[in-house]
Amino acid sequence: MKRLSLILLLLFAAWGGLRAQPALTLLQKGYDLGSIPEDGGTVSRVYTFRNSGNADGTEPLVLLRVLTSCTCTKADISKKPVMPGQEGTVTVTYNPRRQHGAFNKAISIYTNVPGARYVVTLRGKVTVR
């Protein structure tokens, strides 16, 4: 009886693992802002992604959180679940105030895809007038 229970448990676990999962595909992985003035105000870029999971039984893609590499960078995420084949956005805003020289910021995106972390970058150079 224990052996049958174990076999059924393993089969059930395998079936659950075979279910279609959402998949995030980034359409842009980075932006180069070039030279931007320190006193020019914030600069924003939109990163577009697609739920590239198979439409047959795939769950919607849900953005759970976004982490930026410093307080000078903020990120806003799509709040709605993204169905297979559909697109969503992450808007990243950089504040060059009190920053000088070259920068390269990493933005980590966490979703309902188990064990996955996606990273986009924003780089450029802050100039003083």
Secondary structure, DSSP 8 states (H G I E B T S, - for coil): -HHHHHHHHHHHHHHHHHS----EEES--EEEEEEEETTS--EEEEEEEEE-S-TTT---B-EEEEEESSTTEEEEE--S-B-TT-EEEEEEEE--TT--EEEEEEEEEEESSTT-EEEEEEEEEEE--
